[in-house]
Amino acid sequence: MAIRDQLRGIGGAVGSAAASGRAAVGSRIGAGRARVASGDWVHATLDALPAPNAPTFLAWEFSLGALVCRHPKVPAITARPLRLLDGLGAVRFGPETVGFDGEDIPWEKVVRLTTHDAFESMTTAALDTEVDRIREVLPPLPGRKWAVTKVVEGLLTVVLASLEQADDRRIDRVPVACEITYRGLLGRERTLRASLFATALLARQTAVAESLVATARAHGVEVVEAAAAGGADDAAAAERTRALRARTDTIATKLRAQREQAEAVAAGGEDEPDGARAVGGGIGDGSAGGAGAVGGTEAAVAAGAGSAAGGDPAAGTGSGPGAGPATGTASTPAAVTAVGAGPRPGAAPPNGPSYRAHPSDATDPTDPFAC
């Protein structure tokens, strides 16, 4: 849990710095966009999506899995496994049904749609949860680590895009119809709430959100606004959004470090070692006796972009933003990990999150963003 605490600490610090005004918040969006330069493929895909009529008489659907399938480097053979991600984020509606995240509900069973502040569900905890779920859902296929990175990158870019889309509006006044109340078995009312991706998608694609509301009304479905949360005010809404922006910026930095490292390895004509991915962009170097690269200490790994160097294979020095230095000597060696010698697959981390490491991951299981 150390990395989560450190990242939330970073988010709090950035949130405090952003309190100087709207211009500072806008600069955070620009910085986030710059750090997710490779996310341009996400923007290109979203910009090319056809806007449905309002109301629509044709089924409209888009999902997290469909987004990643449109990446130029995703082969057609992997499209079907990636559709498993539809349960983590999807929007679908048309003349007969409406639903989120793989669940379709006939219009005749829908009681009402409820609009919520688009950023009410965009919390740092929700983003953490979605990243963990993505790692657990994808099956152990070749290229899984790369796919996880691209899926997280897609989710992150859509969230950033929705924040940017609302930059010219009040950040706590962006209503999105992201809750469906319908009649289930025995006529009991049930509620379906959209996931983080689906909510962010509707906030970013305003034409889609308007079509959803118009289609609901065309079917005689009531559209109501959710009651304001007790105690919520402008300051609380702004602080929640600043924390999310800081969090997405942090993950964007990690993704960019991984991408740059992969490009550097590819330029050298070598396969990227799993151990290098485990440190989230940290690069190790061993100089004694032709020793190979080594990873830094856990503190450097948790920083997400640390580096390690050791004159002796048994000694290493870890450093990174947000983490204090960790130094090893001959008498008190620091923990080092040889590249490619990750933890035993399936082994539970001693101090990491409680979820089980995936058998196909030869990475540090204490890092929820290791891909």
N, C-alpha and C positions, 0 to 999 in steps of 0.2 A: 504493500500500500504506500510505500515511500514515494514512488514516482507520482502517484495521484496527488499526494499532499503537496509535493513540490510544484506540480503543474497548477494546482489550484492556488498556491502561493503566488506564482507568476501571474495568474489571472487576476488575483486581487490587487497586485501591485500595478498592473496595467490599467485596471479599472479605476484605481485612485488617480493615476496620472491623466486619465481621459476625462476626469471631472471638470477640467478647465473650460469645456464648452463643446458645442456641436462641431466646430472645426476640428478639434482633436479627435472626436469620434470618427469624422469623415476620413482623417488621415490614417486611422487604424484600418478602415476598410481598404484604402489604397495599398497599405502595407500587406494586408492579407492577400489581396489580388496579386501583388507582385510575387509573393512567396509561393503562390499556386499557379505559376506561369504555365505549367504543363496542363492545368485545368482548362486551358483554352478549348480543348476538345469537348468539354462539358458544355461550355457556353455556346459553341457552334452547334451542338446537338439540340440544345434547348431553343436556340433562336430559329432553328429549322423546323421545329414542331408546328404542324398546322393547327391553327386556332379553331376550335369547334364553334358551330353556330350557337346562338343563344335565343331560344333553347335549341338543343341539338336533336336531330332525328337519326343520327348515326352513332354507333358505339365509339367512344374515345377512351384510350387507355395508354398509360405510360408508367414505367416502374424503374426501380433501381437496377434490376437485372437487365432491362431493355437498354438503359443508359450505358451500362458497361459493355453490352454486346455491340454497341456502335463505336467502340474505341477502334481505331484503325488497325491495331495490332492484335485484336482478339479474333482467333480463328473460328470459323463457323462451327467446328466440332465441339467447342466449349460453350456454345450458346445455350444448350439445354441445361447443363448444370448450373449456369449462372441464373437461369430463370427461377432457381430455388430462392433467390433473393427477393422475389416478388412478395413473399410473406413479410419482408422487412420494410417494404416501402413501395406502394403502388396506388394509383388513382384510376378508377374505372367508372364510367357512367354512360348511359345511353337511353334509348327509348324504352327499355324494358327493366334494366337493373341499375343499381348504384352500389359502390362499395370501395373499401380501402384495404390495401395489404392482403390481397388474395381472397377476400370475402365479398361475395355478390349478394345483394338483397333486392328482391322484386320491389318495384315502386309501390305496388298496392299494399305492401307490408310496412312501408316507411311511414312513421307518424310525423316526424319533423326533422329538419336539419338545424343544427345550432352553430352559430358563428362564435368563434373565440378570437381573442387577440393572437395574431400569428406567432408571437414570440413567447406566449405563455408557456408552451411546451418545449421551447428551445432553451433548455437549461444545460448546464455543464454535466449534470448527472445523466440527463437523457442522451447526450452525445457519448459519454463514456459507455453507457449501456449498449447503444447501437454498434459501437466499434467492437465490443466483446461479442455481440450476437453475430456480427459478420464473420468473425474468425471461427465461430462454432458451426455456422450453417454450411459454409463451403466444404464440399467433400475433398478427401485427400487425393487430388489428381495432380499430374505434372503441371507446373506453373501456378500452383495454388498460392504461393507467397506473393507472386507478382499480381495475381488476380485480387487478393485481399488488399494490396496496396492501392490498386486502381479503384476498387469499390469504395474504400475509405476516402480516397481522393475525390471521387464523384460525389459522395455524400457531403463532404466538407465544402466542395465548390458550390453545390446547390444551396447550402446553408448561407455561405458568404454572399452568394448572389441575391438571396432573398433579403438579407440585411442591406445590401447595396440598393436593391430595388426600393426599399422603404426609406432611403436616405433623405428623400424630399418630402416625406410624410412624418407624422408623429409616430415614433417607434412603438408606442403602446396603443395605437389606434389603427391597426391593420387587420380588420375582421376577415376571417377565413372560415368557410363552412367546413369544419373538420370533425364534426360529430354527428352521427346518424342515430336517431332513436327509432326503433322498429318493433313490431310485434313478433315475438318468438313463439315457442311452443306454448299451447294453452292460452295464447293471447297475452302473455306477460310481456311487458316492455323491456327491451334490452338496448344497450348502448354500444356503438362501435366508434372508437376514437382513432383518428388517423395517426400514423407513425410520424416520427421526426422528419423523414424524407418527404412523405406525402404532404405534410403541413408546409414545409419549406418550398416544395414544388408549387403548391397553390399560391403561396405568397409571392413567388417569383413570376409565375405565369398568370398574370391578372386576368387575361382573357379566358383562361380555363376556369378560374374561380368564378367569374361572372356567368359563364355558361352553365356551370354546375348549379348555381342558385336559380337561374332562369329555367333550367330543365326541371328542377324540383317544383317550382311554382306552376309550371305547365302541367304537371301531374297532380296538382291540387295539394302538394305537400307544403306545410307551413314552414317558414324560415324565421327563426327567432334568434335574438342576440343573448348570449350568456350573461348572467348577472355578474357584475363586477365582484372580484374577489375581495373579501373583507380585509380592510387595512391596506389595500393596494393603492399606491399613489405614483405620481410621475417619477419621483426619485427612485422608488423601488423598481419600477419598470426599466428606467435607464440603467440602473446598476446591474440588473439581470442581463440586459443586452450587452453591456460592456464586458461582463464576465464571459459571456458566450463568445464574443469577438476575440478576447484574449485567449480563450481555450482553442478556438479554431486556428488562430495564428500559431500557437504552439505546435499543434499537430501538423500544420502546413510546413513549418520549419523542419520537422522530422521527415515528412514525405519528400521534401526537396533534397535533404541530405542523402536519403536513400537513393533517389533518382540520380543525383550527381555521381554518387559512388558507383552505381550500376553502369552509367555511361562511361566513367573512367575505366572500369574493368573491361567493358566491351571494346573500348578503343585499343586496349592492350591485347585483345584477342584471347582473353581468358574467361573462364566461367566465374561468376561471382560466388565466393564461398559463403556458406550459410552463416559462419561465425561473424563475417563482416556485417551481414544484415542484422545480426542479433544486437549489435551495439547501436543500431539506429543512425549510422552515419559516422561513428567514431572510427578512426583509423589507427591501427597499432603498428609498431615497428620494433623489431628486435635486431640488435646489431652484433651481439656476441656470438662467435662460432657459427655464423650463418644461420642463426635462429630465425624462425618465421615470425610473421606478425602476431602480436598478442593483443587481446582486448584489455581495456582498462578495468578498474575496479567497478563494483556495482554502482558506486556513486557516479562514476563517469558515464556508465550505461544509462542510469536514470536521468542524467542531464540531457540525453538525446543527441548530443553532438560533441561528446567528449573525445579526448585523444589519450593514448597511452604510449609511453616510450620506456624502454628498459635497456640499460647497458648489459644487464645480466638476465638470462631467461627466467630467473627466479625472483626478479625484482621489477616492479612497474610503478609508474606514477600516473594517476588518473586526474583529469581536470575537465571542467565543462561548466557552462553557464548554469548557475543555480545550484552548484554542488561544490563543496569544499574540496581542497586537494587531498588525495590519498596517496601516501608514499610508502614504498616498501624497501627494506634493506636486506642484507644477507641474514641478519639476526631476526628481523621481523618482516618476512616477505609479504608483499601485498598479493592479493588474490589475482591470478591471471588466468586467462582461458585461451588456449591455442585455437587459431582459426580452424573452423570445421569440426571442432570437438565440443559441440554444444552439449547441453544436459541430456541425459538419457530420455528418449521420447516417452511421454506418458508420465514422467516423474513429477510429483507434486512439488512446487517451489516451497522452500522452507519459510520464506517470509512474503511471498507474493500473493496475488489474488486467489480466491478460493476455487475458481473454475479450473477444470482439468485441462492440462496441455494437450493439444491435438497431436496424434501420433506422427503427422507429417511435418510438424514444426520442430526443426533442430535449432531453435532460437531460445533466447532467455525468456522463460515463462513469467518472470516478474515484470516484464514490460508488456502491457496490454496492447501496445501499438507495434510490437515487433512483427514483421511480416516475413 
